[in-house]
């Protein structure tokens, strides 16, 4: 009973703390984001002609492929719901996921999945064929990026909406990846970590 209460409190804290300090794109901001997207896209494409920048990456899977892999490897799942027009999604790719401690941890401890919340690409959910857009609607995603941490396709650990800096993301992902969420609140876990 106590563990269930801790888990519920932890999930509420995970969502609440992330909401307080997060930035996200929502559908009503789509037009406003186009200018920001162009700026972020330009930043992505900027590199010195004398210097090649190599950014290590997270090995993202499609939803169907990732769920299958998670069942085989018995790892938790990280689902990143994004859209092509979302500036904060691109910022998270560039500034958060590109950090060595982040991509190493995610690749080692999770099965990472990217879902384009506006895509008509087909995926399988619970034996049914859906579009990625329908999947995002089923998960009630309305702002981007939105992250889902899951034990399995049907069991959600918690959600984290909005942009997160690398240190904030690392603490939340290690809270889930280490299974600390089963024993303590996110706030207590945060106090045990050095940033």
C-alpha positions as a printed NumPy array, in Angstrom:
array([[  0.   ,   0.   ,   0.   ],
       [  2.782,   2.412,   0.945],
       [  4.688,   1.651,  -2.26 ],
       [  1.568,   2.392,  -4.322],
       [  1.107,   5.706,  -2.506],
       [  4.769,   6.614,  -3.02 ],
       [  4.459,   5.709,  -6.697],
       [  1.318,   7.85 ,  -7.083],
       [  2.926,  10.782,  -5.282],
       [  6.087,  10.379,  -7.349],
       [  4.105,  10.425, -10.59 ],
       [  2.245,  13.552,  -9.526],
       [  5.538,  15.191,  -8.56 ],
       [  7.164,  14.112, -11.817],
       [  4.398,  15.74 , -13.82 ],
       [  4.083,  18.796, -11.564],
       [  7.775,  19.608, -11.343],
       [  8.2  ,  19.197, -15.042],
       [  5.207,  21.413, -15.775],
       [  6.54 ,  24.156, -13.515],
       [  9.912,  24.343, -15.227],
       [  9.08 ,  23.25 , -18.765],
       [  8.444,  24.911, -22.068],
       [  6.283,  23.269, -24.669],
       [  4.704,  23.881, -28.041],
       [  0.992,  23.33 , -28.383],
       [ -1.246,  23.278, -31.433],
       [ -2.408,  26.882, -30.967],
       [  1.218,  27.999, -31.126],
       [  1.91 ,  26.198, -34.418],
       [  1.927,  29.315, -36.575],
       [  4.052,  31.258, -34.096],
       [  6.512,  28.384, -34.006],
       [  7.215,  28.496, -37.754],
       [  9.527,  31.51 , -37.366],
       [ 11.251,  29.921, -34.385],
       [ 11.53 ,  26.627, -36.272],
       [ 13.284,  28.374, -39.14 ],
       [ 15.74 ,  29.949, -36.692],
       [ 16.389,  26.627, -34.923],
       [ 16.777,  24.881, -38.296],
       [ 19.373,  27.446, -39.327],
       [ 21.242,  26.841, -36.066],
       [ 21.231,  23.084, -36.729],
       [ 22.749,  23.594, -40.14 ],
       [ 25.455,  26.023, -38.972],
       [ 28.958,  24.57 , -38.785],
       [ 32.354,  25.928, -39.442],
       [ 33.793,  24.985, -42.818],
       [ 37.064,  24.145, -41.025],
       [ 35.562,  22.084, -38.256],
       [ 33.385,  18.991, -38.444],
       [ 31.062,  18.698, -35.449],
       [ 30.129,  15.156, -34.513],
       [ 27.099,  14.833, -32.266],
       [ 26.436,  11.411, -30.8  ],
       [ 22.818,  10.445, -30.812],
       [ 20.22 ,   8.417, -29.099],
       [ 19.255,   5.34 , -31.13 ],
       [ 15.547,   6.061, -31.619],
       [ 13.112,   3.328, -32.663],
       [  9.727,   3.467, -34.311],
       [  6.856,   2.749, -31.933],
       [  6.151,  -0.764, -33.212],
       [  9.832,  -1.738, -33.363],
       [ 10.571,  -0.223, -29.937],
       [  7.712,  -1.999, -28.173],
       [  8.865,  -5.346, -29.596],
       [ 12.461,  -4.647, -28.52 ],
       [ 11.377,  -3.593, -25.009],
       [  9.491,  -6.875, -24.55 ],
       [ 12.562,  -8.867, -25.568],
       [ 15.112,  -6.835, -23.584],
       [ 12.785,  -6.174, -20.624],
       [ 13.784,  -2.524, -20.464],
       [ 11.664,   0.519, -19.655],
       [ 10.46 ,   2.601, -22.581],
       [ 10.96 ,   6.3  , -23.25 ],
       [  8.5  ,   7.699, -25.817],
       [  9.166,  11.199, -27.174],
       [  6.07 ,  12.693, -28.827],
       [  7.099,  15.558, -31.121],
       [  6.039,  17.475, -34.231],
       [  8.118,  18.745, -37.142],
       [  7.136,  22.382, -36.461],
       [  7.941,  22.34 , -32.722],
       [ 10.957,  24.527, -31.931],
       [ 11.296,  23.142, -28.392],
       [ 11.402,  19.591, -29.791],
       [ 14.34 ,  20.558, -32.   ],
       [ 15.966,  22.379, -29.084],
       [ 15.641,  19.246, -26.95 ],
       [ 17.259,  17.167, -29.709],
       [ 20.09 ,  19.662, -30.057],
       [ 20.752,  20.684, -26.449],
       [ 19.551,  17.799, -24.277],
       [ 19.747,  14.53 , -26.186],
       [ 23.163,  15.429, -27.604],
       [ 24.797,  15.512, -24.142],
       [ 27.05 ,  12.481, -23.631],
       [ 25.719,  11.478, -20.224],
       [ 22.162,  11.711, -21.565],
       [ 22.544,   9.687, -24.756],
       [ 24.749,   7.081, -23.068],
       [ 22.239,   6.616, -20.25 ],
       [ 19.183,   6.521, -22.492],
       [ 20.786,   4.077, -24.96 ],
       [ 21.865,   1.809, -22.099],
       [ 18.811,   1.873, -19.816],
       [ 15.792,   2.487, -22.091],
       [ 14.252,   1.578, -25.374],
       [ 13.832,   5.096, -26.819],
       [ 10.945,   5.692, -29.223],
       [ 10.106,   8.815, -31.254],
       [  6.526,   9.417, -32.366],
       [  5.597,  12.243, -34.734],
       [  2.235,  13.326, -33.325],
       [  1.031,  14.528, -36.739],
       [  2.266,  11.632, -38.851],
       [  0.027,   9.259, -40.772],
       [  2.662,   6.503, -40.519],
       [  1.104,   3.309, -39.224],
       [  2.076,   1.716, -35.901],
       [  0.703,  -1.177, -33.9  ],
       [ -0.724,  -0.527, -30.456],
       [ -2.176,  -3.402, -28.464],
       [ -2.58 ,  -5.43 , -31.676],
       [ -4.419,  -2.633, -33.506],
       [ -3.11 ,  -0.552, -36.392],
       [ -3.154,   3.209, -35.782],
       [ -1.451,   6.254, -37.224],
       [  1.175,   7.979, -35.073],
       [ -1.286,  10.894, -34.859],
       [ -4.018,   8.6  , -33.491],
       [ -1.523,   7.104, -31.043],
       [ -0.605,  10.57 , -29.732],
       [ -4.299,  11.426, -29.384],
       [ -4.834,   8.157, -27.494],
       [ -2.045,   9.137, -25.099],
       [ -3.773,  12.559, -24.753],
       [ -0.696,  14.453, -25.924],
       [ -1.492,  18.106, -26.624],
       [  1.865,  19.867, -26.242],
       [  5.294,  19.055, -27.551],
       [  7.617,  17.585, -26.679],
       [  5.858,  15.247, -24.276],
       [  7.771,  12.313, -22.845],
       [  6.213,   9.119, -21.561],
       [  8.221,   6.805, -19.326],
       [  6.679,   3.338, -19.466],
       [  7.225,  -0.132, -18.029],
       [  5.384,  -1.697, -20.952],
       [  3.038,  -0.709, -23.743],
       [  0.123,  -0.588, -21.283],
       [  1.821,   0.538, -18.06 ],
       [  2.887,   4.166, -17.756],
       [  5.364,   5.2  , -15.064],
       [  4.972,   8.945, -15.624],
       [  4.899,  11.781, -18.137],
       [  7.077,  14.826, -18.573],
       [  5.685,  17.536, -20.867],
       [  7.858,  20.272, -22.335],
       [ 11.492,  21.078, -22.945],
       [ 14.003,  19.974, -20.314],
       [ 17.645,  20.899, -19.966],
       [ 20.125,  18.008, -19.897],
       [ 20.609,  17.925, -16.107],
       [ 16.882,  18.027, -15.408],
       [ 16.233,  15.315, -17.999],
       [ 19.06 ,  13.162, -16.638],
       [ 17.704,  13.282, -13.086],
       [ 14.193,  12.312, -14.21 ],
       [ 15.401,   9.575, -16.571],
       [ 17.764,   8.12 , -13.947],
       [ 14.916,   8.245, -11.394],
       [ 12.958,   5.992, -13.737],
       [ 15.87 ,   3.936, -15.13 ],
       [ 17.227,   3.079, -11.672],
       [ 13.701,   2.13 , -10.532],
       [ 14.01 ,   4.621,  -7.671],
       [ 10.408,   5.647,  -8.446],
       [  9.326,   2.38 ,  -6.801],
       [ 10.929,   3.382,  -3.484],
       [ 10.863,   7.157,  -3.14 ],
       [  9.424,  10.402,  -4.42 ],
       [ 11.119,  12.319,  -7.214],
       [ 11.841,  15.172,  -4.805],
       [ 13.636,  12.841,  -2.369],
       [ 15.566,  11.273,  -5.237],
       [ 16.505,  14.709,  -6.568],
       [ 18.09 ,  15.542,  -3.184],
       [ 20.286,  12.446,  -3.384],
       [ 21.701,  13.487,  -6.762],
       [ 24.551,  15.844,  -7.451],
       [ 24.016,  17.993, -10.524]])
